[in-house]
Amino acid sequence: MMEDEHRDQQNGRTICQTLDLSSTNLAAFSVSKANLETCSNLILDYNDLSVLPEDVGGVLQGLRVLSLTGNQLEKLPTSLGKLENLKELSVSENSLTSLPKSLATLSSLTVLKLVGNKLKELPEEFGALKSLRRLELDENRLTALPESFGLLESLEVLEAGDNSLEALPSNFGLLKCLEILNLSSNRLATLSATLGSLPSLRWVDLSGNKLTELVDNLDSCRCLEKLFLTGNRLSTLPDWIGKLPKLQEISLRDNQLKHKPLPESFGESSQEGLTYLDMSGNFITELPSTLGLLTRLDFLHLGSVIGVLERQNFQNGNWIERLPDNFGNLTLLRELRAEENQLSSLPENFGELVSLELLDLGQNMLRSLPDSFVKLKKLRVCLLSKNNIEVLPEEFGNLDGLLDLRLDSNRLTALPDSFNRLTNLETLDLFDNHLTELPKVLNYLDKLQRLDLDENDFDMPAISVPNFTKPNRYPSAGKSLTSKNWRTKIRPDELLCSQKTTEVEESEVRKDTDEQTPKIKWTSVLAQALRKGTSMWQSHEGASTRKSSGSESPEESNSRQSHGSRATYSYSDDDDLADLDDDQQSDGALSQPTGEMMVTSEENWDEELEDVSCYEHDRIYQHPLNGLHKPGSLDPSFAFTPSDGHAMNLPSPCINADAEEGQFDDADE
């Protein structure tokens, strides 16, 4: 509890300016006239209040701020309308189903927050709140706004997302001061024509509705800065889209835009400030030639909007066949995502994108990369999966900042000699190419943690191909961080893992009678589940029907079928071959020392992990670029995720660990 007091020198009484009783487990609140009649700020957030006393409005005449967020209120007292000096009222995260009509008499109210309630309608008198400047109505059950809504002449911010609004009142255009409008995740199929007469709009979010068209005219087009139209049913765009001189961000993601929806004037009028452009998940076949004039563009998304696993069955990107010739002018571009298109080549000036850090051109028709590609010195993540690339530029090694490189499902027969300069590379995917020899340049990639060479043309059994995944490394928490001052306490599943590991560490849980199957410790299987859950590196089992060249004995074939399309080993630099059988050591399957063999066979799980059945569920994988949806959000260290070509569900049960190994080791010290 916090009280902010001062002494009234003339009357000799104590005046309470702010009374903060938030998070004090209050189940009831009584108004004491002697103590609260001069209180100006009353904070009762996050308690267990289910009702307010009826005399709250009669006693607290001097109240200016009343906050009741996070309680269990189902209604507000009628006397609330007597708080004539109240400027801010917050009743978010309660269970309100209606508002008292007397609320409309709060003539001084400037801020009203009603987020996360069960409101189905607002009082018809709501338009009498002439001083209201900010209104938050998100996450309610509103189907309509009252006809008097247009009388809120001072309203500047309207947040009404996540409701069930089907239409806007006819006088909505009278909100001449409105600058920020959020109507996302509603059921709007059409917009009132009066919406176009709002002159002051700077920020508009109409995402997640059922809009098939926009208003023909927009008076605020000269001041509009951010426009979000994601997840509608738009097939065409109005002319004013090309007349937005102050536009900074625009999202047209996941609509039904066809052919060439952006006018040529788009790049000309928006070139001064546009930094974010998302047109993914449409049917666009051509980009305007003026796109290269958007010289401040930081983020450009032209690809798919769905997870990588779902892409196997249908097309969800665009149908763009070529990029404009002046595309290289986008020298400030940091993220380019154009996966799932029909690109067969890149402009020769592509290398002029010198600020590029993340590039996704997967699932296109590229046969080669321009020589200028090697100028992308800041590139950290390069995704070129599922193309027809036959050869890489000879100086590809100039991209020495690369951390993640995906070249799976291409037609590479060899890697350039300069590849040995990619010494910072951590992930390399060469699955399903035409390599005939193990690349010698791999010996120079000391930081490599994930490698996949399966489904190539090596003259060796598939089980001998040296694929590996190193355990994740996570820096220790600072010594000053403990469970009391840091929220990363040991989670129940980690605690369970620790206890079980201690119990069975000294003995093997299962003894195999099959001599060809290595003996596996329970700790190994558990570690595998944890590591696979965090690194998200999966084998490509079933991803390709093309078989690797070379002969296999019947025993090797049976072993490969029972344990997956390849053997996956997890090792650390300090491990040795002590835990492997003699046959495994002499098999030559690995060129580096390994620890215990991690087998993904489903037959071992039920017996060894019966005590963690609560984690029995399939892992859901997301596209590696999910979450990088805002300018400046790129983090090259994000968790690795496979493309759909090499994804497989982990054998049940799978431990869904959000933290890497060692993250919590010293959190309680």
N, C-alpha and C positions, 0 to 999 in steps of 0.2 A: 504494500500500500504506500502510496506517495501523496503527500499533501503539500501544496505550495500555498503558503499563507503570508499575509501581511497585516499590520495593525492599523485600524482606522483611528487616526489621532483625534479626530473631533468627537467621535462617539465612544471611543474606548473599547470597541469590540473587535474580535478577530474575524477577518474576511478570508474565506477559503477560495483561492483562485482556481486551483486544479486539484481534483480528488481522483486519484488513479487506484481503482480496486480491481484491475484486470488480473485474471488467473489466480483468484483467491478462493475458488470453489464455492462462491456464493450461490445459495439456492433460493434466497429471498432477499429483498432490499426494501428497507423502510425509510421513508423520507422524514428527517428530523428538521423541523423548521428552524430550530435554534442554531443548527450547525450548517445547513445547506442553503439557506435563503439567499446568500450572496455568492454562492458557488457559480463560477463561470464555465468551467470545463469539468465534465463528469465522465470518467472512463470506466466502463463495466465490462470490458471485452473478455471473452473466453471464460465464462462462468457457467452456472447451471440454472440461470434464471428462466422460468417459464411464464412469469407474469410480472408486469410492473404495477406499482400501486396507482390507483386511480387519481390520487391527489398530486401526482408528480408534476403536472402542469400548473397547479395552483400554488405550489410552494416555491418551485425553482424558477422564479420569474426572471432572474438575472442570467440564466443559463444561455451560453453562446454555442457550446459544443457538447453534444451528447452522443457517445459511442457505445453501442450494445452488440458489437460484432461477436459472433460465435457463441450464442446462447441457444435457448430452446423456446423462444417466444413464438406464440401462435397468433397473437394479435397485439395491437398497441392501444393504450388507453385513449379515450376521446379527449381527455383534458390536455393531451399533448399539443393540441391546437392553441392553447393559451400561452405557449412559450414564444411570445412575440419578438424576443431578442435572439432566438435561436438562428444561428447561421449555418451550422453543419450538423447533420444527422446521419449516423451510420448504423444500420440495422442489418448488415450483411450476415450471411451464414446463420440464419434462423429458420423458422418454419412458418413464416407469415403466409396466410392464404388471402388476406385482403388488407386494405389500408382504411383507416377512419376518414370520413369526409372532412373532418376538422383539420386534417393535415394541410388542406389547401389554404388555410388561414394563416399559415406561417409566412408572412409577407417578407421577412428578412432572410429566409432560407436561401443560401447560395449553393450548398453542396448536399446532395441526397444520395446515399449509397444503400442499395437494396439487393445486392448480388447474392445469389444462392438461396433464394427462398422458394415459395410455392405459389407465387402470385399469378392469378389467371387474368386479372384485369386491374386497371387503375381507376380511381374515382373520376367521374365525368368532370368534376370541379378542378381537376389537376392543373388545368391551364391557368389557374389564378395565381400560381407561384411565379410572379413576375420577376423576382430577383434571382431565380434559379439559374446557375451558370454551369453546373456539372451534375449530370444524372447518370447513375450506374444501375442498370437493370439486368445485367447478364445472369444467365442460368436461372431463369424463372420459367413460367408456363404461359406467358402472355401470347394470346392469339391476335390481339389488335391493340392499338393505342387509341385513347379517347379523341373525339373530334376537336376537343378544346386544346389538344396538344400543340397546335400551331401558334397558340397564344403565349408560349414560353419565349417571349421576345428577347430575353437575355441569355438564353441557353447557348453555350459554346461547345460543350462536350456531351455527346450522347453515346453511352455504351449499352447496347441492348442485344448483344450476341447470345447465342444458345437459348433461344426462345422458340416460339412456334408462330411467329408473325407471318401472316399471309398477304398483307397489304399495308400501305401507309395511308394515314388520313389525307384527305384532299387538300387540307390547308398546310401540309408539311412544308411547303415552300416559303411560309412566312417566317421561318427560323433564320432570319437574316444574319444573325451573329454566329451561327453554327460553324465550327472549324473542324471538329473531329467527329466522324460518324462511323460507328461500328454496328453493323447489322448482320454480322457473320453468323452462319449456322442457324438460319431461320428457314421459312418456307416461302419466301418471296418468289413469285413467278413473273411478276411485272413490277415496274417502278412507277410511282406517280410522276406525271409529267412535270409537276411542280418541283420535283427534286432538282431538276435542271436549273431552276431559278435561284438556287442558293449561291450567293456571291462570294462567300468567305471560306468555303471548304478547302482545307489543306490536307486532310488525311481521311480516306474513305476505305472501309473494308466491307465488301459485300460477298465474301467468300462463303461457300457452302450453302448456296441457295439453289433455286431452280430457274434462274434467269435465262431467257432465250434471247433477249436483246436489252440494250441500254437506252437511256433517254437520248433523243435526237440532238438536243442542245444542252450545253453545260456552261452556265454563266461563270462558274468558278474555275474554268479551265486555265485562266491566267495565273492562278495562285495554287493550284493543286500540286502537292509534293509527293504524296504516296497514294497508290491505287492498287487495291488487292481484289481480284475477281476470281480467285482459285475455286475450282469445283463447282462451276455452273454449267449451263448448256448453251453457251454463246457460240454461234456459228459465224457471225460477222461482227465487225467493230464499227462504231460511228466515226465520222470524219474528225471529230474533235480529239480523238486519240492522237492525231498527228499535230495537235496544236497545244501542247502542254510545255511551255518554255521552262517552268520551274520543277518539272517532274524529276524526282530522285529515285523512286522505286516503283516498279509495276510488276504485278504477277498476273499472268493469264493462264496459269497452270491448270491442266486437267479440264479443258473445255472441249468444244467440237469445232474449233477454228480450222478452216480449210484453206488449201492453196497458199495464197499470199495475203494474209489478213492485215498486215501492217502497211499503211500507205507510205509512199516514198518520202512524204513530208515528215514522217516520224523521226528519222535521224536528224533532219535539219533543224527541227524546232526543239528537240530534246537534248541536243548535243552538249549543252553547257553543264548540266548537273546530273544526268542519269547515271547511277552506279549499279543498279540491280534490275535485271530483266530476266523473267522466268516465263518461258513459253512451252514448257515441257508437257507431254501427254496430250497433244492435239493431232491434227492431220495436215500440218503445214508442209508444203513442198518447196517453198521458195522464200528467201529472206530479201528484204529491200536492199538495194545497192548502197543506200545511205547508212547502213548499219555501221560501216567503218568510221562514220563521223562521230560516233558515241565514244569519244576519246577518254572519258572519265569512267567508263564501264569497269566495274570491279568483279561482278558476278554475272555469268550468262549460262542459263540452263535451257537446253534445247532437246533434252532426251526424254527418259521415261519417268513416270511418277510412281511406279509400283516396285515392290521388292524384287530382287534379282531372281528368286526362285520361281515366281509366278510368270516370268517372261517366256518360259519354254512353250507355253500353249498359245499365246497370242501376242500381236504387236501392240505396244503401248507408247512407243516413242513417236517421233514425227517421221516424215518421209523426205527429208531434205537431202538432195543429191550433191549439192556443192555449197561452199561458203563464198561470200562475196570476195572479189579480187582485192578489195581494200581492207580485208579482215585484219591484216597485219598492223593496221593503225591503232588497234586497241592495246596500246602498250602498257596500260595500267591494269589489264585484266589479270585477276589472280585465280579465278576458278572458271573452268570451261567444262561443261558437262553436255556432251552431244551423243551419248550412247543411244543405240537403237534407232539409227537413221539409215540412209542409203548412200553415205559418203563413199566415193570410190577414190578420192584423192584430196589432198590438202593444198591450199594456195602456196606458191613458192615463198611468199613472205611470211609464212606461218611462224618462222623463227623470230620474227620481230616482236612477238608477245613475250617480252623479256621479263615481265613480272609474274608470269604464270607459275603457280605452285601446285595446282591440282588439275589434272587433265583426264577426262574419261571419254574415250572414243570407242568403247567396246561395242560389239555387235553392229558393225558397219561392214563395208565392202572394200576397205583399204588394202591395196596390194603392196604399197611402199610408203615411205615417209620422205618428205622433201629434205634435201641436204641441209637446209637452214634449221631443221628440227634440233640440231645439236647445239643451237644457241640458247636454248631454254635453260639457262644455268640455275635458275631458282626453282626448277621443277622438283617436287618432293614425291608426289604420287602420280604415277603414269599407268593408266588402265587401258590396254589395247587388246583385251580379250576378244575372241571370236571375230577375227577379220581374216583376210587372205594374205597377210604380210609374208613375203618370201625372203626378204633380206632387210637388214637394218643398216642405216648409214654407217660408213666405215669409222667415223669419229663419234659413234654413239657414246663412248666412254667419257666424252666431255661433260655429260650430265652427271657429274660426280656428286651432286647433292641428292640424288634419288634415294629414297628410303623404301619405296614400294613399287614394284614393276610387275605388271601382269601381261604376259604374252601368250597365255594358253589359247589353244584352238586356233593356231595360225599355221603357216607352212614353212617355218624356218628350218633350214638344213644345217646352219652353223651360226655361231655368234662371232661378231667381229673381234679382232685381237684387242681393240681398245676397251673391251668390256671389263678387263681386269682393273680399270681405273674407277669402277663403281664401288669403291671401298666402303661407302656408307650404306650400301644396300642391305636391308633387313629381310625383305620378302621378295622372292623371285619365283614366278609361276611360269613354267615352260611345258606344262601338260599338253598332250595332243599336238605335237609338232612333227617334224620329219628329221630330227637330229639322229645321226648315225653313230656318233661318238660322244662320250661324256666330255663336255666342254672343259678344257684344262684351265680356262680362266677362272673357274669356280674356286680354285685353290687360293686365289688372291682376295676373295670376298670374306674377310675375317669376321665381319659383323652379321653375316647371314644367319638368320634364325629360322626361316621357313623356306623350304625348297621343294618343288614338285617337278619331277622329270618323267613321270609316267606317260604311257601311250606315245612313245617315240619309236624310232626304228633302230634301237640299240640291239646289238648282237649278243644278248644276254637274257637270262630268265627275268621275268618281271619282278620277281621277289628280290632280285639283286640290285635293282635300280636304287641308288642312294638318295632316297627322300628322307627328310627329317624335319622335326619341329623341336626347337630348343624350349626349355621351360621359360616362362615369363619371369622377368626381373622387375622388382618394384622397390624403389628406394625406401629405406626405413623411415618411419615417422620420427619427427624431431623429439628429442628427449624431453622437451617441455610440454609435449602433447600427451595427455592421459585421457582415460575414459570420462573424466569429470569435466575437462575443458575442450574435448574434441568428440564429435559425434561418432567416430569410427570405432565403436566397441566391437568386441569379438562377436560375430553373428552366430546364431544357434547351429547352423550347418557347419561352420568352421569348427565350433567347439565339439560337435559330434565327430567330425573327421579326426580331430586331435585325439579324442578319447579312444576311438576305434583303432587308430594307428598304434597307439601305445599298447593296446591289448593284444594285437596280433602281430606286432612288429617282429617278434622273435621266432615265430613259427609260420609255416605256410598254411594257408587256409584250405587249399585244395591240392591233392596229389594226383597228378594225371597219370593214367595208365598208358596213355599213348606216348610212346617215346619221342615221336616227332614233334609233339607239342611241348614247348618249354614250360617249366614250372613257374607259376606266377604268384607273387605275393599280393595279398589284398591291398597293401599300401600302394603297389604299383598301379593296380586298376583304379583305385581311388584318385591317385595323382593324375592318371590319364583323364579321368572324368573332369577333374578340376581344371586341368590345363586346356583340355578341349573346350570347356565351357568359357574360358577366358580368352584364349588366343583365337578361337573360332576358325582354326585351320582344319579343313576336312579333306579326306581323300576323295578322288574323283570316281568312286565306284559307280559303274553303270553310266558314266557320262559319255562314253564313246564306244562304238562297236568295232573300231579299228584295233587290231591286235598288234602288240609289239612284235618286232621280228625276233628271231631266235627260237631255239627249241627249249621245251620244258619236259622234264620227266613227269610221269604220272604222279609221283609223290609230290613234286613241286606244284603241279597243277591242283591237286587236292588240297594242299596246304594253303595255296593262294585263294581258292574258293571258300575255304572255311574261315579264313581270317581277313578277307577283303581283297581288293584288287591288287594290293601291294602291302608290304610290311612297313609299318610306320613306327619309327623309333624316337624316343625322347631321351635326350642326354644332356649332360652339362659338361663343361670343360674339364672338370676334375674327375669324372667317372672313368672307370676302366671296364675290362671285360670279365670281371670276377663273377658276376651273376649270370653269365651266359654259359650254356652247355658247350662242351668241346666241339660238338658238331656245328654249332652256330658260329663259334670263333673261326673255324676253318672254312666256313661256307663262303666267305668273302663278300657277304651281303653289304657290309658297310666299309667305307674307307676311313671312318673316324671312330674313335672309342665310343662305346655306348654303355648305357646303364641297362636297367631291366627292360625287357621287351614288352611293349604295350600292345596287347591283342584286343581287337575290337569285336571278337566273336560274341554273339549274344548269349551263347550257351553258358557263359561263366557268370553272368550278372546276378541271376536270382539267388545263387548260392552264396556269393561273396558279399553282396550288398543288401541283404534282406532287411537290415536295420535302417536303411535310408529309403524305404519305399515311398516316403512322402515326396520324393523328388522324381517320381516316375512320370515324366511327361516329355513330349518331343520338344526339342529346341527349335525356336522360331528364329530364323535368320533374316536379317535386313540388309538392304543394299549398303555397301561401305560408305556411301556418300550421304546417307540419311543423317539429319542433324546438322549438316553443313549448309543451312538454308539462308544464312544471313551473311552479308559482307563482313569480312574480318573474323569469321568464325572458324577458319581453316586450322586444323590441328593435325599435322602429319603423323602424330603418334596414336591416332585412333585405332581401335581394335581391328585386326584383320578379319575380313569376311570373304568367303569364297564366292566366286561367280556361280551362276546356276549350273554351269557345266561340270562342276566338281563338288556339288553339295550332296550331302547324305544326312539322314537323321541319325543321331547318335543312338546306339543301342540303349534301350530302357533298362534301368533308370539313368537319367542324365542329371548331374548336379549343376544347377544353374548358378554359377559363382560369378558375381559382379565384380569381385575384387581379385587382384592378382596375388600369386603366391608370395607370402612374406609381408603383405601390406600391413597386417595387424600384429606382427610379432612383438613389437615393443610399445603398442599403444597404451598399455596399462602400467608401464614401468614408472 
